[in-house]
Amino acid sequence: MKINLQTPQFKPSEDLIDLVDKKVAKLFKQNPDIIRADIILKTGESHNLKSQYCEINLAVTGEDFFVKKNADKYEKAIAEAVEALSKMMRRQKDQAYPPRYAKKAMAATADNNEGSILEIEV
């Protein structure tokens, strides 16, 4: 588990570093194929209320995931970014491995449609 944290505009507190480690560790538990996580925390324009940005780039075997979220606090931006990455990885996993009941549902549909031709991938 390798986490690279970059904060080009400020020095992060220990609490912020611990929060990043805790949140990103959940992603490593969800997908053991993650090689590293590159996290950039930066501040945007001062007139924007949601000027705290969190960018996370996950290097995963076979595919990379990137998300950029902004909020009024870094903690909220980090939480939103981790949640978005979790959804992205879940969606990618669901597409790669369809539910086991999909084959049974397709077969039942084929039985109910007598006289029609259906292709069922197995």
C-alpha positions as MATLAB code, in Angstrom:
seq = 'MKINLQTPQFKPSEDLIDLVDKKVAKLFKQNPDIIRADIILKTGESHNLKSQYCEINLAVTGEDFFVKKNADKYEKAIAEAVEALSKMMRRQKDQAYPPRYAKKAMAATADNNEGSILEIEV';
ca = [
       0.000    0.000    0.000;
       1.704    3.143   -1.235;
       0.106    6.543   -0.724;
       1.737    9.684   -2.147;
       0.320   12.870   -0.625;
       1.189   16.221   -2.202;
       0.163   19.562   -0.748;
       1.943   22.201   -2.857;
       0.379   25.268   -1.204;
       0.498   24.369    2.496;
       1.964   22.023    5.092;
      -0.620   19.382    6.112;
      -1.390   18.714    9.752;
      -0.978   15.278   11.279;
      -4.760   14.983   11.581;
      -5.192   15.585    7.844;
      -2.489   13.029    6.989;
      -4.154   10.452    9.280;
      -7.532   11.138    7.674;
      -6.103   10.616    4.179;
      -4.450    7.351    5.254;
      -7.658    6.110    6.884;
      -9.939    6.972    3.951;
      -7.616    5.687    1.218;
      -6.923    2.474    3.154;
     -10.597    1.594    2.618;
      -9.975    1.678   -1.136;
      -6.991   -0.654   -0.771;
      -9.200   -3.088    1.173;
     -11.891   -2.914   -1.510;
      -9.496   -3.698   -4.368;
      -6.232   -5.567   -3.668;
      -4.980   -4.791   -7.208;
      -4.302   -1.134   -6.355;
      -0.622   -0.368   -6.787;
      -0.541    3.176   -5.413;
      -2.662    6.229   -4.696;
      -1.477    9.721   -5.664;
      -3.350   12.418   -3.753;
      -3.044   16.164   -4.365;
      -4.669   18.643   -1.994;
      -4.712   22.245   -3.163;
      -6.550   25.498   -2.695;
      -8.396   27.189   -5.533;
      -9.423   30.800   -5.958;
     -10.263   32.571   -2.706;
     -13.577   34.035   -3.918;
     -14.996   30.531   -4.511;
     -16.709   29.080   -1.432;
     -15.737   25.522   -2.402;
     -12.074   26.230   -2.997;
     -10.500   23.175   -1.339;
      -9.628   20.571   -4.002;
      -8.761   16.908   -3.661;
      -7.431   14.964   -6.652;
      -6.894   11.221   -6.341;
      -5.285    9.065   -9.000;
      -5.404    5.321   -8.289;
      -2.966    3.152  -10.190;
      -4.678   -0.223  -10.495;
      -3.453   -3.233  -12.401;
      -4.970   -2.915  -15.857;
      -6.735    0.408  -15.348;
      -6.296    3.754  -13.588;
      -8.994    5.744  -11.830;
      -8.966    9.523  -11.407;
     -11.324   11.819   -9.556;
     -11.246   15.496   -8.602;
     -13.635   16.893   -5.988;
     -13.937   20.256   -4.303;
     -15.629   21.373   -1.096;
     -15.403   24.027    1.578;
     -13.061   21.811    3.679;
     -10.381   19.301    2.722;
     -11.962   16.625    4.898;
     -15.226   16.798    2.967;
     -13.450   16.866   -0.416;
     -11.412   13.788    0.540;
     -14.521   11.901    1.670;
     -16.388   12.752   -1.550;
     -13.420   11.731   -3.718;
     -12.993    8.393   -1.929;
     -16.727    7.679   -2.224;
     -16.665    8.472   -5.958;
     -13.666    6.183   -6.492;
     -15.356    3.424   -4.516;
     -18.416    3.665   -6.767;
     -16.250    3.682   -9.895;
     -14.387    0.550   -8.813;
     -17.632   -1.189   -7.823;
     -19.177   -0.364  -11.194;
     -16.086   -1.606  -13.040;
     -16.093   -4.827  -11.000;
     -19.813   -5.391  -11.679;
     -19.219   -5.024  -15.414;
     -16.300   -7.434  -15.347;
     -18.074  -10.019  -13.196;
     -21.858  -10.039  -13.731;
     -24.006  -11.473  -10.944;
     -24.275  -15.252  -10.897;
     -28.035  -15.091  -11.213;
     -27.901  -13.306  -14.575;
     -27.465  -16.613  -16.421;
     -30.506  -18.145  -14.691;
     -32.634  -15.089  -15.479;
     -31.611  -15.185  -19.123;
     -32.379  -18.915  -19.335;
     -35.817  -18.403  -17.745;
     -36.560  -15.667  -20.268;
     -35.566  -18.007  -23.082;
     -37.929  -20.725  -21.761;
     -40.884  -18.307  -21.555;
     -40.489  -17.067  -25.120;
     -41.371  -20.162  -27.085;
     -40.796  -19.760  -30.765;
     -38.312  -16.895  -30.480;
     -34.561  -17.187  -30.787;
     -32.400  -15.737  -28.042;
     -28.648  -15.747  -27.777;
     -27.416  -16.521  -24.297;
     -23.781  -15.918  -23.485;
     -22.365  -18.408  -21.030;
];
